[in-house]
Amino acid sequence: MHKIRGTYLNIVLIGLLSLTCGCVAASKHKTNVQDTTADKITVGKVQREIKVGMSGADVISVLGSPNIVSTDSKRREVWVYDKISTEQVYSKSSGFASLILIGGNQASGASSTSQRTLTIIVKFDDQGLVRDFAYRQSSF
């Protein structure tokens, strides 16, 4: 009888440890898969580094190649950078110990999806230098 009670206690302790060790928060999963490269185009980068009077080559060195190149009514170049970012996080936890203790496997999960857009418009003068720029950012 004493040996059975000790075995049951060990199963309960192992089960509780499995439950506490198996759960990972969605924020931890997000941190593990998040893109942290420094080459991202952000509003801060545009505000900090794009200046009136810059050459097209300087703009490319900061922002990369534009998505769209067009001209205005005076045949001056207009560059458009249109960036869309989708972030999807899914977290799943399962209770392995519940299989041992109550004969079933419990699982739960959560997911979150968000999108961000950033549009940058760079207008050049007749000499090919930045005369104006604008940006718009949205999140949903």
ABEGO torsion letter per residue (X at the ends): XAAAAAAAAAAAAAAAAAAAAABBBAAAAAAAABBABAABBBAAAAAAABBBGBBAAAAAAAAEBBABBBBBAAGBBBBBBBBBBBBBBBBBBBBAAAAAAAGBBBBBBBBBBBBBBBBBBBBBBAAGBBABBBBBBBBX
